[in-house]
Amino acid sequence: MNRREALAGCAALAAPVHLAARGGGVSGPTAGVAWGMDALAVLRLGEAARLHTLDGPLADAPALTADAVWTLTASGRLQRWPFVASPGQSDTRLLAPTPHALAASADGRVVALAQADALVLLDATAPPDAPPLKVYAGTDVERRRRARAAALRALPSRRSLLATWPSLGEWWEVSLDPAAPPLYEGLVHDHRMGEGLPTPGYLAVRRAPLGDAMPTPDHIGATQPWVAGRAGDDVAVVHLDVRREIARWKLPGARPQGACGHDDGRGPRWWLPHGNAIVEIDPRRWVIAARHDAPGAVLALQALPAGIGGDAVRLWGLFEVGGRVRLATRIGGAWTWLDGAARHPTSCVADTARRRLLVMGSDPPAVTSLDGEGRTTDTWSLPAGFRGRGLAIPPQPL
């Protein structure tokens, strides 16, 4: 199932619905956000899940910021749902032409939309009827061809966002940092001699010409300056600083969207699901270091510090075994099944700051928080009709 298929079908817009609160506890920070075909659930520590229903199918995955989540429906309705609800904070805009992709900066100040053949930045702090912060025409550098952006991604550690343009063979990185250094484009590169034409770095576009075989941006690391994705039967890696592809492997059926990375004491490692195996890649040399058999078809991997001292890393994985999806974990050795933690799991995401794993299950619909040893610490029940499609943790602004 691709991203668009996973985001099909939502119901009518309504006021937020609060599920029955769990007993005890004090309201804490937002642990995560789960979304499905007809609802969005905000998960806060010490509270029940706060459910929001939408007015139609999502056009793209929700965009999380440090204090809210933005949704974009296929009808062009852009809505902001604050994590801490209070009167007057909801922000709804009906946009035309209808956008088809969405992203937002980690600090929540900028919302990016792919709208027809343009990239549009909105100032999220301005009134809904304020003009856009910036509009970029979707053209190549010679302005001879126009195209639509296929995907937008936030890059919190770089204070920027990524837009992909397959018909142009380009990726764009747009800096959202007011202190970004000037950008030099063109044929003259000896900037030390004062040559070239500088462009202010803030909101400037850095183009990466990748050609027709460009990958999709399936995996974005927390701090790494590279992005990985599929390109047909290949997995390719693009370095954002040098603006070119730096690695490619023929791995039909690999799932970079389910990959994860961590430093296990030997240096950084990137673990990539590939069928019934996990490909271990060394990102310092971009070579395949090992290939590990898995207990089933690997759908997704997450990594957390093991919590036992040293550099040990605990891997978590969702595996399809005999037509059933199961959750398992390991530290170096054999995998241990955690069938009691989440029945019929559909998504999992690691919260590295709190050293825990969030798992969404479908029977019954719920999100469970597990500590480093796989013990349940929190559970958020979801409505019986909730069909989970995604799970994410809010970014922390730099």
C-alpha positions as CSV (number, residue, x, y, z in Angstrom):
1,M,0.0,0.0,0.0
2,N,1.5,3.4,-1.0
3,R,1.2,6.6,0.9
4,R,-1.8,7.9,-1.0
5,E,-3.7,4.5,-0.7
6,A,-3.0,4.5,3.0
7,L,-4.6,7.9,3.4
8,A,-7.9,7.2,1.7
9,G,-11.4,8.1,3.0
10,C,-12.3,10.4,5.9
11,A,-15.7,11.6,7.2
12,A,-17.4,15.0,7.9
13,L,-15.7,17.8,9.8
14,A,-16.9,18.1,13.3
15,A,-15.8,19.7,16.6
16,P,-13.2,17.8,18.5
17,V,-14.5,14.8,20.4
18,H,-13.0,13.9,23.7
19,L,-12.9,10.3,24.6
20,A,-13.5,9.1,28.2
21,A,-10.5,10.1,30.3
22,R,-8.3,7.6,32.1
23,G,-8.4,7.8,35.8
24,G,-5.6,9.5,37.6
25,G,-2.5,11.2,36.2
26,V,-1.7,14.8,35.4
27,S,-1.8,16.2,31.9
28,G,1.7,16.1,30.3
29,P,3.3,16.8,26.9
30,T,2.0,15.4,23.7
31,A,3.4,11.8,23.2
32,G,2.3,11.4,19.5
33,V,-0.4,11.7,16.9
34,A,-2.2,8.8,15.2
35,W,-4.3,9.2,12.1
36,G,-6.6,7.0,10.1
37,M,-9.3,7.0,7.4
38,D,-11.7,9.2,9.3
39,A,-10.0,10.7,12.3
40,L,-6.9,12.2,13.9
41,A,-6.0,11.3,17.5
42,V,-3.7,13.5,19.6
43,L,-2.1,11.5,22.4
44,R,-1.1,13.5,25.5
45,L,0.4,12.0,28.7
46,G,-2.1,11.7,31.5
47,E,-5.1,12.2,29.2
48,A,-7.3,10.2,27.0
49,A,-6.8,10.4,23.2
50,R,-8.3,13.6,21.8
51,L,-10.1,12.7,18.6
52,H,-10.7,15.1,15.6
53,T,-12.8,14.0,12.6
54,L,-12.1,15.4,9.2
55,D,-14.3,16.6,6.3
56,G,-12.9,14.3,3.7
57,P,-10.0,12.1,2.7
58,L,-6.5,13.4,3.5
59,A,-4.5,14.6,0.6
60,D,-1.2,14.0,2.4
61,A,0.0,12.7,5.8
62,P,-0.5,15.2,8.6
63,A,2.3,17.7,9.3
64,L,3.4,17.8,13.0
65,T,5.0,20.8,14.7
66,A,6.1,21.3,18.3
67,D,2.6,22.5,19.3
68,A,0.1,21.4,16.8
69,V,-0.7,19.2,13.8
70,W,-1.9,20.4,10.4
71,T,-4.1,18.4,8.1
72,L,-4.9,18.9,4.4
73,T,-8.0,17.2,2.9
74,A,-8.6,16.4,-0.7
75,S,-11.2,19.2,-0.8
76,G,-8.5,21.7,-0.1
77,R,-9.3,22.3,3.6
78,L,-6.2,23.1,5.6
79,Q,-6.7,22.9,9.4
80,R,-4.5,23.4,12.4
81,W,-5.3,21.3,15.5
82,P,-3.4,22.6,18.6
83,F,-2.1,20.0,21.1
84,V,-3.4,22.1,24.0
85,A,-6.9,23.0,23.0
86,S,-8.4,26.4,23.9
87,P,-11.1,28.6,22.3
88,G,-10.1,30.5,19.2
89,Q,-7.0,28.5,18.4
90,S,-8.4,26.4,15.6
91,D,-7.3,27.6,12.2
92,T,-9.2,26.5,9.0
93,R,-8.5,27.7,5.5
94,L,-10.2,26.5,2.3
95,L,-7.6,26.8,-0.5
96,A,-8.0,26.9,-4.3
97,P,-6.5,25.5,-6.4
98,T,-6.5,22.5,-4.2
99,P,-3.1,21.6,-2.7
100,H,-1.9,18.0,-3.0
101,A,1.1,17.9,-0.6
102,L,1.8,19.4,2.9
103,A,4.7,20.1,5.2
104,A,5.3,22.4,8.2
105,S,8.4,23.7,10.0
106,A,9.1,22.2,13.4
107,D,8.5,25.5,15.2
108,G,5.1,25.8,13.5
109,R,5.8,29.2,11.9
110,V,5.8,28.1,8.3
111,V,3.4,25.8,6.4
112,A,4.4,24.6,2.9
113,L,1.9,23.5,0.2
114,A,2.3,22.0,-3.2
115,Q,-0.5,23.8,-5.1
116,A,-0.9,23.2,-8.9
117,D,2.6,23.9,-10.3
118,A,3.8,26.0,-7.5
119,L,5.3,25.7,-4.0
120,V,3.5,28.0,-1.6
121,L,4.8,29.0,1.9
122,L,2.3,30.3,4.4
123,D,3.1,32.3,7.5
124,A,1.3,30.2,10.1
125,T,1.3,33.1,12.6
126,A,-0.5,35.4,10.2
127,P,-4.3,35.7,9.8
128,P,-5.8,33.1,7.5
129,D,-6.5,35.7,4.8
130,A,-2.9,37.1,4.8
131,P,-1.0,36.8,1.6
132,P,1.5,33.9,1.2
133,L,4.9,34.3,2.7
134,K,6.5,33.1,-0.6
135,V,5.4,31.5,-3.9
136,Y,7.8,29.6,-6.1
137,A,7.0,28.7,-9.6
138,G,7.7,25.0,-10.4
139,T,10.2,25.6,-13.2
140,D,13.7,24.3,-14.0
141,V,16.6,26.7,-13.6
142,E,16.3,27.9,-17.2
143,R,12.5,28.5,-16.7
144,R,11.7,26.4,-19.8
145,R,9.7,23.6,-18.1
146,R,6.9,23.7,-15.5
147,A,5.9,20.8,-13.3
148,R,4.1,19.8,-10.0
149,A,5.9,19.0,-6.8
150,A,5.4,15.3,-5.9
151,A,6.3,15.4,-2.2
152,L,7.1,17.9,0.6
153,R,9.1,16.9,3.6
154,A,10.2,18.9,6.7
155,L,13.9,18.7,7.7
156,P,13.8,19.9,11.3
157,S,17.6,19.5,12.0
158,R,18.4,21.7,9.0
159,R,15.6,24.2,9.5
160,S,14.5,23.7,6.0
161,L,12.0,21.8,3.8
162,L,12.5,19.5,0.9
163,A,10.4,19.5,-2.3
164,T,10.7,16.9,-5.0
165,W,10.0,17.6,-8.7
166,P,10.2,14.3,-10.7
167,S,9.3,15.9,-14.0
168,L,12.1,18.4,-13.6
169,G,14.6,15.8,-12.2
170,E,15.3,18.1,-9.2
171,W,15.0,18.2,-5.5
172,W,14.7,21.6,-3.8
173,E,15.8,22.5,-0.3
174,V,14.3,25.7,1.0
175,S,15.9,27.2,4.1
176,L,13.6,28.4,6.8
177,D,16.4,29.8,8.9
178,P,16.5,33.6,9.0
179,A,20.2,33.4,9.7
180,A,21.0,31.1,6.7
181,P,24.2,32.2,4.9
182,P,23.9,33.6,1.3
183,L,23.4,31.1,-1.5
184,Y,25.5,31.2,-4.7
185,E,24.1,29.8,-7.9
186,G,25.4,29.8,-11.5
187,L,28.6,28.9,-13.2
188,V,31.0,31.0,-11.1
189,H,31.9,29.2,-7.8
190,D,35.0,31.1,-6.6
191,H,33.1,33.0,-3.9
192,R,36.2,33.9,-2.0
193,M,37.1,36.3,-4.8
194,G,33.8,38.0,-4.5
195,E,32.5,36.4,-7.7
196,G,29.1,34.9,-8.3
197,L,25.7,36.3,-7.5
198,P,24.7,35.8,-3.9
199,T,21.0,35.2,-3.0
200,P,19.9,35.8,0.6
201,G,19.9,32.3,2.3
202,Y,16.5,32.7,4.0
203,L,13.8,31.2,1.8
204,A,16.3,30.6,-1.0
205,V,16.0,27.4,-3.1
206,R,19.0,25.1,-3.3
207,R,18.5,22.8,-6.3
208,A,19.8,19.3,-6.5
209,P,19.8,18.1,-10.2
210,L,19.2,14.3,-9.9
211,G,17.9,13.4,-13.3
212,D,15.2,11.0,-14.3
213,A,16.2,8.2,-11.9
214,M,15.7,10.3,-8.8
215,P,14.5,8.5,-5.7
216,T,11.5,9.3,-3.6
217,P,12.3,10.8,-0.2
218,D,11.2,7.8,1.9
219,H,13.7,8.0,4.8
220,I,14.8,11.2,6.5
221,G,17.2,10.8,9.5
222,A,16.9,12.8,12.6
223,T,20.3,14.6,12.2
224,Q,22.0,13.2,9.1
225,P,22.4,15.5,6.0
226,W,21.2,12.7,3.7
227,V,17.9,11.3,2.5
228,A,17.2,7.9,1.1
229,G,14.5,6.4,-1.0
230,R,13.4,4.0,-3.7
231,A,14.1,4.5,-7.4
232,G,12.5,1.6,-9.2
233,D,14.3,-1.6,-7.9
234,D,17.1,0.5,-6.4
235,V,17.6,2.2,-3.1
236,A,19.5,5.5,-3.5
237,V,20.9,8.1,-1.1
238,V,21.1,11.8,-1.8
239,H,23.5,14.0,0.2
240,L,21.8,17.4,0.8
241,D,25.0,19.4,1.3
242,V,26.7,18.3,-1.9
243,R,23.3,18.1,-3.7
244,R,24.0,14.8,-5.5
245,E,23.4,11.1,-5.2
246,I,26.2,9.4,-3.2
247,A,25.1,5.7,-3.0
248,R,22.8,3.3,-4.9
249,W,22.1,-0.5,-4.5
250,K,20.0,-2.9,-6.5
251,L,17.5,-4.1,-3.8
252,P,14.1,-5.0,-5.3
253,G,11.4,-4.8,-2.7
254,A,13.4,-2.9,-0.1
255,R,11.5,-0.6,2.2
256,P,13.5,2.5,3.1
257,Q,10.4,4.0,4.6
258,G,10.7,1.4,7.3
259,A,14.5,1.8,7.9
260,C,16.1,3.2,11.0
261,G,19.6,4.3,12.1
262,H,21.6,4.4,15.2
263,D,25.2,4.3,16.6
264,D,25.7,0.9,18.2
265,G,29.3,1.5,19.4
266,R,30.9,0.5,16.1
267,G,29.9,3.8,14.6
268,P,26.6,4.8,12.8
269,R,24.6,2.0,11.2
270,W,21.5,2.1,9.0
271,W,19.2,-0.9,9.0
272,L,17.2,-1.4,5.9
273,P,14.2,-3.8,5.5
274,H,14.6,-6.1,2.5
275,G,12.2,-8.9,2.2
276,N,12.8,-11.4,5.0
277,A,16.2,-9.8,5.8
278,I,17.7,-6.7,7.3
279,V,20.5,-5.1,5.3
280,E,23.0,-3.4,7.6
281,I,24.7,-0.4,5.9
282,D,27.7,1.6,7.1
283,P,26.9,5.3,6.2
284,R,30.5,6.4,6.7
285,R,31.6,4.4,3.6
286,W,28.2,3.6,2.1
287,V,28.8,-0.1,1.9
288,I,26.7,-3.0,2.9
289,A,28.3,-4.3,6.1
290,A,26.1,-7.3,6.7
291,R,22.8,-9.0,5.9
292,H,20.8,-10.5,8.7
293,D,18.0,-13.0,8.4
294,A,14.7,-11.9,10.0
295,P,11.8,-13.9,11.5
296,G,9.4,-12.7,8.7
297,A,8.9,-10.1,6.1
298,V,10.3,-6.9,7.6
299,L,7.8,-4.0,7.4
300,A,9.4,-1.5,9.7
301,L,12.3,-1.1,12.1
302,Q,13.0,1.3,15.0
303,A,16.0,1.6,17.3
304,L,16.5,2.9,20.8
305,P,19.3,2.9,23.3
306,A,19.0,-0.4,25.3
307,G,19.1,1.4,28.7
308,I,21.6,-1.0,30.1
309,G,24.7,1.2,29.8
310,G,27.4,1.2,27.1
311,D,26.5,1.5,23.5
312,A,23.9,-1.3,23.2
313,V,21.0,-0.7,20.9
314,R,17.6,-2.4,21.1
315,L,16.0,-3.0,17.7
316,W,12.2,-3.2,17.3
317,G,10.5,-4.5,14.2
318,L,7.1,-5.2,12.7
319,F,7.2,-8.5,10.8
320,E,4.6,-10.2,8.6
321,V,4.5,-13.9,9.5
322,G,1.9,-16.3,8.1
323,G,-0.3,-13.4,7.0
324,R,-0.2,-11.8,10.5
325,V,1.8,-8.7,11.6
326,R,3.8,-9.1,14.8
327,L,6.0,-6.9,17.0
328,A,9.4,-8.2,18.1
329,T,12.5,-6.8,19.7
330,R,16.2,-7.8,20.2
331,I,19.5,-6.7,21.6
332,G,22.2,-8.3,19.5
333,G,20.8,-11.8,19.8
334,A,17.5,-13.5,18.9
335,W,14.2,-11.7,18.3
336,T,11.7,-11.9,21.1
337,W,8.0,-11.6,20.2
338,L,5.8,-9.0,22.0
339,D,2.4,-10.2,21.0
340,G,0.8,-9.0,24.3
341,A,2.0,-5.4,23.8
342,A,-0.1,-4.6,20.8
343,R,-2.5,-6.9,19.0
344,H,-2.4,-6.7,15.2
345,P,0.1,-3.8,15.2
346,T,0.0,-1.5,12.2
347,S,2.6,1.2,13.0
348,C,5.4,1.9,15.4
349,V,7.7,4.9,16.1
350,A,10.6,5.4,18.5
351,D,10.6,8.3,20.9
352,T,14.3,8.6,21.4
353,A,14.0,11.6,23.8
354,R,12.0,9.5,26.3
355,R,13.5,6.1,25.3
356,R,10.2,4.5,24.5
357,L,8.3,3.0,21.6
358,L,4.8,3.9,20.5
359,V,2.9,1.1,18.8
360,M,-0.5,1.4,17.1
361,G,-2.7,-1.7,17.1
362,S,-6.0,-2.5,15.4
363,D,-7.7,-5.1,17.6
364,P,-8.7,-3.3,19.6
365,P,-7.8,0.1,18.1
366,A,-5.3,1.6,20.5
367,V,-1.8,3.1,20.8
368,T,0.5,1.7,23.4
369,S,3.7,3.1,24.9
370,L,6.5,0.6,25.7
371,D,9.6,1.3,27.8
372,G,13.1,0.1,26.9
373,E,12.3,-3.4,28.1
374,G,9.1,-3.7,26.3
375,R,6.8,-3.1,29.3
376,T,3.6,-1.1,28.8
377,T,3.6,2.4,30.4
378,D,0.6,4.1,28.7
379,T,-2.3,3.1,26.6
380,W,-4.7,5.3,24.6
381,S,-7.9,3.7,23.5
382,L,-9.3,4.6,20.1
383,P,-12.9,4.3,18.8
384,A,-13.9,0.9,17.5
385,G,-14.1,2.3,13.9
386,F,-10.6,3.9,13.9
387,R,-8.6,2.4,11.1
388,G,-5.0,3.5,11.8
389,R,-2.8,4.5,8.9
390,G,0.0,6.4,10.5
391,L,1.8,7.4,13.8
392,A,4.2,10.1,14.5
393,I,5.9,12.0,17.3
394,P,6.0,15.9,17.4
395,P,9.4,17.4,16.5
396,Q,11.4,19.5,18.9
397,P,12.3,23.0,17.4
398,L,15.9,23.8,17.5
